Amino acid sequence: MGSNPLGLHVLTSVMPTAVPSDDRRIIRVGSRRSQLALVQTNLAVQLLKGKNPGLEFKVVEISTVGDKVLNVALSKIGDKGLFTKELENALFDREVDFVVHSLKDVSTSLPSGLVLGCIFDRTTPEDVVLMSSKYRGLKLDELPDGSVIGTSALRRVATLSRLYPHLKFVSIRGNLNTRLRKLDEGHQNGKDVGADLSIPVINYDALILARAGVERLGWSDRIDQVLTDCMHAVGQGALACECRQDDTAILSILSSLHSESVALSTIAERSLMRRLDGGCSTPIGVRCVLTEGRPWSSLQLSANILSLDGSQCVEGCLSTKLLCHPKESEDECSLANSLGAVELPESAPKNDQHSVPEMRPVVTDDELLMAKDHSSTFTGIFINPSSPDARLRMARAQSLGRTLAEQLLSKGGAQLLSEIRAQSAIKSQPTVNSSTSSILLPSVS
């Protein structure tokens, strides 16, 4: 199986990978066209080739709405399927066998019939700062008042406005190569400098980007600051492969790439996002930490909801226990096969930094039912085959996210989210022409 630091029993550890029939020997892999997307897709392909040397893969490049519409902020286009819809259509049309996503782009509710067959390679979920040549080596708090910072995420604007009120945050779109070029050369609303002198030049002093993407493109030397104190986006840094739920051969192949430790963290984050009904138009930040232990591990989720200007913040933290059988254990399904509710120990591992509230130490009937049902999905994640114990851990992670979301809502998050949505509703919305991917913008004086 794939990365398994918890030493978990899963059925894939004893079952050979299914190989498609001869007419499926070449597995078609869907990918967005950007350099980063292709790097990530080829990473998945190379890892799968290493585990399945008898298979061949062909990458199929697909353009998405989010790739085509570059002159409008993501929050004004809409949350649903900006970078995934066309890839999912290719799956439905059987033009590809699976697609590779940045997990943060994937909705917490997938179209019926599609699932995430593996989650993997979350090395660095943090945001980073890339400075212009003028300010290389500086930190955000060292920049002059009014310095222009480019970012496409409302969450980053809200978070950093709260921490660095002396800076000016401006939307920047395009793939990472385009954004870096805008930082280094200067651009005019998406046009090269000199193309139209009537358009004012936007000179960015720094960019805020996801560290994982920067490092996957080999740009580590451009990083001037890692924002370790800031919560990141849901699923940020993790990769996911989406496929058809009834394609057992592909699911079996993808399971060899799956990292359970990454999946548990991202399930908790995605469950919180789903309950809050959040998206790219809602500033929500998370941080999830898995602390390994024997036989119990601890999953700790922190999250916040911010107003659009960062002036208001509702935050919380919650942890839960996860049963982890040592590798030598013979009782693979002991917990999930229990007939009643399972009492979790009071002495499970806790965060060393400070005391963190724990979720109710009882496995619920719903969690047990999901553990026993081999068709259960967890925020769209479906690992097949998997053991009942592995499914119970995923169910527990899903409950963690939902429970923390409920706590945030009761602490003022519901009112804050209502205000955010009201503000978004009164703003002029661009109209996307789906046939041409053109944008019809409201007139401005």
GIVENFEN-V917349 format. One record per residue. N is the residue number from 1. SS is DSSP state (A for helix, B for strand, O for the rest). PHI is phi in radians with two decimals (999 if undefined). OMEGA is omega in whole degrees, 0 to 359 (999 if undefined). Layout:
N,SS,PHI,OMEGA ; N,SS,PHI,OMEGA
This chain:
1,O,999,180 ; 2,O,-1.30,183 ; 3,O,-0.96,187 ; 4,O,-2.51,185 ; 5,O,-1.16,182 ; 6,O,-1.43,181 ; 7,O,1.16,189 ; 8,O,-1.58,173 ; 9,O,-1.49,174 ; 10,O,-2.39,187 ; 11,A,-1.11,181 ; 12,A,-1.16,181 ; 13,A,-1.28,181 ; 14,O,-2.11,182 ; 15,O,-1.93,178 ; 16,O,-1.21,177 ; 17,O,-1.20,178 ; 18,O,-1.24,179 ; 19,O,-1.92,180 ; 20,O,-1.05,177 ; 21,O,-1.15,188 ; 22,A,-0.99,181 ; 23,A,-1.35,177 ; 24,A,-2.08,184 ; 25,O,-1.09,176 ; 26,B,-1.63,182 ; 27,B,-1.61,184 ; 28,B,-1.59,185 ; 29,B,-2.02,180 ; 30,B,-1.44,180 ; 31,B,-2.60,167 ; 32,B,-1.12,188 ; 33,O,-1.53,184 ; 34,O,-1.13,180 ; 35,A,-1.03,181 ; 36,A,-1.10,180 ; 37,A,-1.05,180 ; 38,A,-1.21,176 ; 39,A,-1.07,181 ; 40,A,-1.21,178 ; 41,A,-1.13,179 ; 42,A,-1.16,174 ; 43,A,-1.09,178 ; 44,A,-1.07,181 ; 45,A,-1.09,181 ; 46,A,-1.12,178 ; 47,A,-1.13,180 ; 48,A,-1.21,177 ; 49,A,-1.08,179 ; 50,A,-1.12,181 ; 51,A,-1.63,182 ; 52,O,-2.37,187 ; 53,O,-1.09,181 ; 54,O,-1.46,185 ; 55,O,-1.80,174 ; 56,B,-2.05,183 ; 57,B,-2.25,176 ; 58,B,-2.23,180 ; 59,B,-1.50,179 ; 60,B,-1.94,183 ; 61,B,-1.48,184 ; 62,B,-2.37,177 ; 63,O,-1.57,178 ; 64,O,-2.03,178 ; 65,A,-1.01,181 ; 66,A,-1.09,178 ; 67,A,-1.38,186 ; 68,A,-1.54,184 ; 69,O,-1.62,188 ; 70,O,-2.02,183 ; 71,O,-1.83,179 ; 72,O,-2.35,179 ; 73,O,-1.06,181 ; 74,A,-0.96,183 ; 75,A,-1.14,181 ; 76,A,-1.70,180 ; 77,A,-1.53,185 ; 78,O,2.27,186 ; 79,O,-1.62,195 ; 80,O,-1.55,168 ; 81,O,1.17,182 ; 82,O,-1.02,184 ; 83,O,-2.01,186 ; 84,O,-2.28,190 ; 85,A,-1.01,182 ; 86,A,-1.14,176 ; 87,A,-1.15,179 ; 88,A,-1.19,175 ; 89,A,-1.07,178 ; 90,A,-1.13,175 ; 91,A,-1.16,180 ; 92,A,-1.07,181 ; 93,O,-1.43,179 ; 94,O,1.04,174 ; 95,O,-1.41,177 ; 96,O,-2.40,181 ; 97,O,-1.69,170 ; 98,B,-2.73,179 ; 99,B,-2.23,180 ; 100,B,-1.90,181 ; 101,B,-2.12,155 ; 102,B,-1.33,189 ; 103,A,-1.04,182 ; 104,A,-1.14,178 ; 105,A,-1.51,189 ; 106,O,-1.67,178 ; 107,O,-1.03,178 ; 108,O,-1.33,176 ; 109,O,-2.19,184 ; 110,O,-1.56,174 ; 111,O,-1.04,180 ; 112,O,-1.00,179 ; 113,O,1.72,178 ; 114,B,-2.01,180 ; 115,B,-2.49,170 ; 116,B,-1.61,186 ; 117,B,-1.46,174 ; 118,B,-2.89,174 ; 119,B,-2.17,186 ; 120,B,-2.78,168 ; 121,O,1.00,172 ; 122,O,-1.71,183 ; 123,O,-1.59,186 ; 124,O,-2.50,182 ; 125,O,-1.48,188 ; 126,O,-1.30,169 ; 127,B,-1.56,178 ; 128,B,-2.35,179 ; 129,B,-1.95,173 ; 130,B,-1.99,183 ; 131,B,-1.56,170 ; 132,O,-1.20,182 ; 133,A,-1.02,182 ; 134,A,-1.16,187 ; 135,A,-2.16,180 ; 136,O,-0.93,178 ; 137,O,1.57,179 ; 138,O,-1.54,174 ; 139,O,-1.87,183 ; 140,A,-1.04,182 ; 141,A,-1.28,179 ; 142,A,-1.72,181 ; 143,O,-1.32,178 ; 144,O,-1.14,176 ; 145,O,-0.99,178 ; 146,O,1.44,177 ; 147,O,-1.02,186 ; 148,B,-1.66,182 ; 149,B,-1.98,181 ; 150,B,-1.60,175 ; 151,B,-2.74,181 ; 152,O,-1.78,188 ; 153,O,-1.94,176 ; 154,A,-1.08,179 ; 155,A,-1.05,180 ; 156,A,-1.16,179 ; 157,A,-1.06,182 ; 158,A,-1.12,182 ; 159,A,-1.12,185 ; 160,A,-1.36,174 ; 161,A,-1.11,179 ; 162,A,-1.22,183 ; 163,A,-1.55,185 ; 164,O,-2.28,185 ; 165,O,-1.15,181 ; 166,O,-1.46,183 ; 167,O,-1.75,178 ; 168,B,-1.97,183 ; 169,B,-1.86,185 ; 170,B,-2.23,180 ; 171,B,-1.10,175 ; 172,O,-2.42,182 ; 173,O,-2.09,181 ; 174,O,1.90,177 ; 175,O,-1.22,186 ; 176,A,-1.09,178 ; 177,A,-1.09,180 ; 178,A,-1.12,181 ; 179,A,-1.14,179 ; 180,A,-1.14,178 ; 181,A,-1.15,177 ; 182,A,-1.11,178 ; 183,A,-1.15,187 ; 184,A,-1.43,187 ; 185,A,-1.96,186 ; 186,O,1.49,181 ; 187,B,-2.35,180 ; 188,B,-2.11,177 ; 189,O,0.85,176 ; 190,O,1.64,179 ; 191,B,-1.89,180 ; 192,B,-1.08,176 ; 193,O,-0.98,179 ; 194,O,1.65,181 ; 195,O,-1.25,180 ; 196,O,-2.65,185 ; 197,O,-1.23,179 ; 198,O,-1.38,180 ; 199,O,-1.68,182 ; 200,O,-1.15,180 ; 201,O,-1.37,173 ; 202,B,-1.77,178 ; 203,O,-1.72,180 ; 204,O,-1.42,177 ; 205,O,-1.60,179 ; 206,B,-2.86,174 ; 207,B,-2.11,170 ; 208,B,-1.93,183 ; 209,B,-2.36,174 ; 210,B,-1.29,183 ; 211,A,-1.05,183 ; 212,A,-1.04,180 ; 213,A,-1.13,179 ; 214,A,-1.06,182 ; 215,A,-1.26,179 ; 216,A,-1.16,177 ; 217,O,-1.53,177 ; 218,O,1.39,183 ; 219,O,-1.83,184 ; 220,A,-0.98,182 ; 221,A,-1.24,178 ; 222,A,-1.57,183 ; 223,O,-1.34,179 ; 224,O,-1.79,181 ; 225,B,-2.75,173 ; 226,B,-1.80,185 ; 227,O,-1.53,185 ; 228,O,-1.18,182 ; 229,O,-1.51,182 ; 230,O,-1.76,173 ; 231,O,-1.23,185 ; 232,B,-1.88,179 ; 233,O,-1.28,176 ; 234,O,-1.04,177 ; 235,O,1.35,185 ; 236,O,-1.05,178 ; 237,O,1.60,182 ; 238,O,-1.56,174 ; 239,B,-1.92,181 ; 240,B,-2.50,175 ; 241,B,-1.98,181 ; 242,B,-1.84,181 ; 243,B,-2.62,176 ; 244,B,-1.37,185 ; 245,O,-1.16,181 ; 246,O,-1.57,181 ; 247,O,-1.59,186 ; 248,A,-1.14,179 ; 249,A,-1.13,179 ; 250,A,-1.16,179 ; 251,A,-1.03,180 ; 252,A,-1.14,178 ; 253,A,-1.13,182 ; 254,A,-1.15,182 ; 255,A,-1.08,179 ; 256,O,-1.22,181 ; 257,O,-1.70,191 ; 258,O,-1.25,174 ; 259,O,-1.96,182 ; 260,A,-1.17,181 ; 261,A,-1.09,177 ; 262,A,-1.18,182 ; 263,A,-1.09,182 ; 264,A,-1.07,179 ; 265,A,-1.12,184 ; 266,A,-1.28,174 ; 267,A,-1.10,178 ; 268,A,-1.05,180 ; 269,A,-1.12,182 ; 270,A,-1.20,177 ; 271,A,-1.13,176 ; 272,A,-1.08,180 ; 273,A,-1.05,180 ; 274,A,-1.08,181 ; 275,A,-1.15,179 ; 276,A,-1.40,182 ; 277,O,0.97,183 ; 278,O,-1.64,178 ; 279,O,-2.97,184 ; 280,O,-1.24,177 ; 281,O,-1.68,180 ; 282,O,-2.22,180 ; 283,O,-1.29,179 ; 284,B,-2.17,178 ; 285,B,-2.07,182 ; 286,B,-2.46,168 ; 287,B,-2.65,182 ; 288,B,-2.23,184 ; 289,B,-2.23,175 ; 290,B,-1.76,178 ; 291,B,-1.83,185 ; 292,O,-1.36,176 ; 293,O,-2.79,179 ; 294,O,-2.32,358 ; 295,B,-1.53,182 ; 296,B,-1.92,170 ; 297,B,-2.00,182 ; 298,B,-2.20,177 ; 299,B,-1.99,184 ; 300,B,-2.03,181 ; 301,B,-2.03,172 ; 302,B,-2.00,181 ; 303,B,-2.71,173 ; 304,B,-2.51,172 ; 305,B,-2.10,183 ; 306,B,-2.06,169 ; 307,O,-1.19,185 ; 308,O,-1.05,180 ; 309,O,-1.65,178 ; 310,O,1.39,184 ; 311,O,-1.32,179 ; 312,O,-2.08,182 ; 313,B,-2.60,171 ; 314,B,-2.04,185 ; 315,B,-2.40,179 ; 316,B,-2.88,181 ; 317,B,-2.59,182 ; 318,B,-2.66,178 ; 319,B,-2.29,175 ; 320,B,-2.55,180 ; 321,B,-1.72,178 ; 322,B,-2.27,179 ; 323,B,-1.35,180 ; 324,B,-2.23,178 ; 325,O,-1.31,171 ; 326,O,-1.02,184 ; 327,O,-1.02,184 ; 328,O,-1.41,181 ; 329,O,-1.13,179 ; 330,O,-1.72,184 ; 331,O,-1.62,189 ; 332,O,-1.13,190 ; 333,O,-2.13,188 ; 334,O,-1.03,185 ; 335,O,-1.30,184 ; 336,O,-1.18,181 ; 337,O,-1.59,178 ; 338,O,-1.10,183 ; 339,O,-1.45,182 ; 340,O,-2.15,178 ; 341,O,-1.12,183 ; 342,B,-1.85,177 ; 343,B,-1.44,178 ; 344,O,-1.62,184 ; 345,O,-1.19,179 ; 346,O,-1.35,186 ; 347,O,-1.81,178 ; 348,O,-1.20,182 ; 349,O,-1.01,177 ; 350,O,-2.19,178 ; 351,O,-1.07,183 ; 352,O,-1.28,187 ; 353,O,-1.27,180 ; 354,O,-2.83,181 ; 355,O,-1.24,181 ; 356,O,-2.06,178 ; 357,O,-1.01,180 ; 358,B,-1.95,176 ; 359,O,-1.14,181 ; 360,O,-0.85,188 ; 361,O,-1.38,177 ; 362,B,-2.43,174 ; 363,B,-1.27,185 ; 364,O,-1.41,177 ; 365,A,-1.07,179 ; 366,A,-1.10,179 ; 367,A,-1.13,179 ; 368,A,-1.15,179 ; 369,A,-1.10,178 ; 370,A,-1.14,180 ; 371,A,-1.15,183 ; 372,A,-1.46,182 ; 373,O,-1.64,184 ; 374,O,-1.19,180 ; 375,O,-1.67,182 ; 376,O,-1.11,172 ; 377,O,-2.08,185 ; 378,B,-2.26,188 ; 379,O,0.85,178 ; 380,O,1.59,183 ; 381,B,-1.56,183 ; 382,O,-2.44,181 ; 383,O,-1.80,184 ; 384,O,-2.36,1 ; 385,O,-1.46,175 ; 386,O,-2.65,182 ; 387,O,-1.54,175 ; 388,A,-0.99,180 ; 389,A,-1.12,178 ; 390,A,-1.11,179 ; 391,A,-1.19,178 ; 392,A,-1.15,177 ; 393,A,-1.10,178 ; 394,A,-1.16,178 ; 395,A,-1.11,179 ; 396,A,-1.17,177 ; 397,A,-1.10,178 ; 398,A,-1.12,177 ; 399,A,-1.12,179 ; 400,A,-1.04,180 ; 401,A,-1.11,180 ; 402,A,-1.13,181 ; 403,A,-1.15,178 ; 404,A,-1.13,177 ; 405,A,-1.05,178 ; 406,A,-1.07,179 ; 407,A,-1.14,179 ; 408,A,-1.10,179 ; 409,A,-1.08,182 ; 410,A,-1.27,181 ; 411,A,-1.57,181 ; 412,A,2.08,180 ; 413,A,-1.14,180 ; 414,A,-1.09,179 ; 415,A,-1.15,181 ; 416,A,-1.13,178 ; 417,A,-1.12,178 ; 418,A,-1.08,179 ; 419,A,-1.16,179 ; 420,A,-1.09,181 ; 421,A,-1.19,177 ; 422,A,-1.15,178 ; 423,A,-1.12,180 ; 424,A,-1.17,184 ; 425,A,-1.19,183 ; 426,A,-1.48,178 ; 427,O,-1.40,178 ; 428,O,-1.13,181 ; 429,O,-1.88,174 ; 430,O,-1.26,177 ; 431,B,-1.85,180 ; 432,B,-1.69,174 ; 433,B,-1.46,188 ; 434,O,-1.13,183 ; 435,O,-1.32,182 ; 436,O,-2.06,184 ; 437,O,1.04,176 ; 438,B,-1.47,182 ; 439,B,-2.02,175 ; 440,B,-1.79,185 ; 441,O,-1.63,175 ; 442,O,-1.14,180 ; 443,O,-1.20,179 ; 444,O,-2.22,181 ; 445,O,-1.50,999
